[in-house]
Amino acid sequence: MTARKAEPAPSAVCFTYLLRCSDGSYYCGWTPDLKKRLSAHSSGVGSKYTRSRLPVVLVWYESFPTQHLAMRRECEIKRLTHAQKDALVQSHSCPQQG
């Protein structure tokens, strides 16, 4: 598992990410292409959940060598309470994606 850094590790295959929506809620997902997925969310086609809660901001991500590990981490995060997700975001700040 790779920590959040300015540039994702080149060996990373998939990412688990957390978005903060305009209503303060969180959306967690996984993707093999983080920039493309963020663009989709921002344009309103990323997911039904985020479409009605724009704008969204990437607040946390981790990279993984396999899709399976990224999906497993997504499931773990989805079981967290809102307060626990807040703590995760606070303990691991995420750089802006450009």
N, C-alpha and C positions, 0 to 999 in steps of 0.2 A: 504494500500500500504506500502510495506517495503522498506526502503532505502538499497542501496548497501553496503554490509558488507563482511568481509572475508569469511564467510560461510553463504549460503542461509538459511533462517529461515526454521526449520523443518516442520512447518505448511504450507509452501508454496506449492501450487499445480502446478503453471505455472510461467514461466519467460518470460519477454520481454527483448530482448537483441539487442545490436548494435555492429557490427563488423567493424573494419577498414580494408579495402582491400589493397593489395599491390599498387594499383594505386591511393590510397588516398580517394577513394569513400567509402561510408558507406553501409552496408547491415543491415536491421532491420528484426527481426523475433520473433516468440514466440515458446516456447517448454515446455513440462512438465519435461524434463530431460536435464538440461543445459550442463552437462559434456558430455553426449552422443551426443548431437547436435553439440557441438564444435568439437568433434572428427570427426563427419561426415563431417563438413565443411572443416576441416584441411586435411582430406584424399581425398577431391575432390568429395564427393558424397552428400554433404549437400544441395547444390542448383546449378542450372545452372549458376546463376549470379556469385557466389563466385568461382566456379570451374576454371574459366579463370582468376581469380584475386588473386591467392594464392601467398604468405601465407596471412591468415587473422588473426586478433588479436581481442580478446574480449576487448572492451573499456568501456562498460557500460551495466548494467542490473538492472532490478527491479523484485521483486517477487510479486505474486498476489495469493489470495486464490482461484480464479476461472479462468478457461480458458477464459471465456467471458471477464473478466477484462483485462487479458493479451492481448487478441486480440484487444480490444478497444484501449489500449495504443499503440500497434503496429501501428494501423491506424493513431493515432495522430502523432506519430514520423515520419511516412512515409510522412506526409504532411509538415514537417519542411524543411526549406532550408538547404543547406550544412553548412552554417555559424551558423544556429541555432543548428544543430546537434553538431558542434564543441563546441559551448557554453555549451550544455548539458554534453558533455564528460568532458569538463574542470571543470564544477561545481560539478561533481560527479565522482571522479576517481574510477576506477574499479581495484580490486586486481587481480593478475594473478591466473588463474585456473590451478590446478595441478592434 
